[in-house]
Structure formats: structure tokens, C-alpha cells
Amino acid sequence: MFANAVDGAIEDTPLFWWIIGFGGQLVFTSRFFVQWIASERARRSVVPTAFWWLSLTGGLLLLAYSIYRRDPVFIMAQATGGIIYVRNLMLIRRTREEEASS
């Protein structure tokens, strides 16, 4: 277990939560590399579907971690982001369905 300071006290955080927190941040950060590579290949700015899936997955992991840590600022940020990521995935799906039917 790791120890960290919270409100001036030392708190033992189970390794599981450190893995969730760092794993979420790793997934969340990886989306930038996916977007960058896709844009370089297309030679224009591109936001691939994988970007939104990585955003949602990383955001949900970070949300779980922030709830465990009881951090209201981080909770609000990740919960709000999740709504945006889901909405973008819905728009992508609708566009694909419309293109397939025409």
C-alpha cells in the first residue's frame, strides 16, 4: 500500500485504487496519441472514434478513482466529460447509420 497526505493526515490507499487511478490516466492520455497519429496520417486534423472510446473509458476509471478519493472537483469534471464523450459516440453512430441507409 502507498501512503499519501489528505487533509494533513496520512491515508493508506489500497494498491487497487492506485492501479485504477494511474490506469485511467494512462488510458485517458493515450487518446491524444491516437488523435495525433490519425491526424498525421490524414495530413489534417482528425478525431477518430477510438479517441472518444478512450476518453470514455479513461474518464470512467478516473471518475471511479475520484469518487473513492472523495474529490468533488475531479468528480464533477469526469462526470461532465463522460456526457460529452457519450454524446459524440451517439453522433458518430447516427452519422454512420445515415450514410449506410443512403
N, C-alpha and C positions, 0 to 999 in steps of 0.2 A: 504494500500500500504506500501511497505517497501522502505527504502532509503539505498543506498549504494554509495560508493565513486568510481567514474570513472574519470580518468584524473584529480584528485584533486577536482572535483566538485561533489556535491550531486545530484543524479539522482533518480527520482521516478520510480520505476519499478512496473507495474501493477501486482497484485496478480496472475493473469492468467499466466504470464511468470515465476513466481516463481514456480507455480504448474507444468508447463511444464518442467522446468529445474530440479527440485527435482524429479518429476515423472520419467523423462528419466533416471536420475542417479539411481533411485531405481530399475527400470526395468533392466538397464544395469548391475547393481551389482547382481541382483537375478540370473543371468545366471551362476555365479560362484557356487552358492549353488546347482543349478540344475546339473551342471557338477560334483561337489563333491559327491552328493548323488548317481548319476548314477555310478560313479567310485567305490564308497564304496560297492554298491550292486553287481557290477560285479567283484569286487576284482581285478580290473585292470583299467588303465586309459581309460576313455570313454568320448567322446564328443557327446552327444545326439543332435538330430535335434532341440530340444527346445532351446538349447544353442545358435544356430545360429539365430533362430527366435527372441529370447530375445535380442541378440546382435543387430540385425537389427532394431527392434522396439525401443529399448533404444537409439541406435545410431541416428535414425531419429529424435526422440524427442530432444536429445541433440544437433543435428545439427540445428533444428529449433530454439532452445534457443540460440545457439551460433551465428546464423545469426541475431537474434533480438539484441543480445548484441554487434554485430559487432566485434567479436573476431576472427581475421584471423587464428590464430594458432589453435584454437579449431575447427573452420570451416573446415580447411584442414584435421585435424585428424579425425573428424567424417565422412567427405565425403569419405576419403580414406578407412576407416574401412567399410563403407557401401558396397563398391565394393567387398571387401573380403568376407563379410557375404553373399551377394547375390551369389557370385561365389561358395561358399561352399554349399549353398542350391541347386544350379544348379547341382553340382557334386553328391550330395546325391540323388536328383531326378533321374538323369541319371543312377546311380548305381541301384536304386530300379527298374527302368524300365527294365534294362538289366537282372536283376535277375528274374523278373516276366516273361520275354519272353523266358528264357532258361529252 
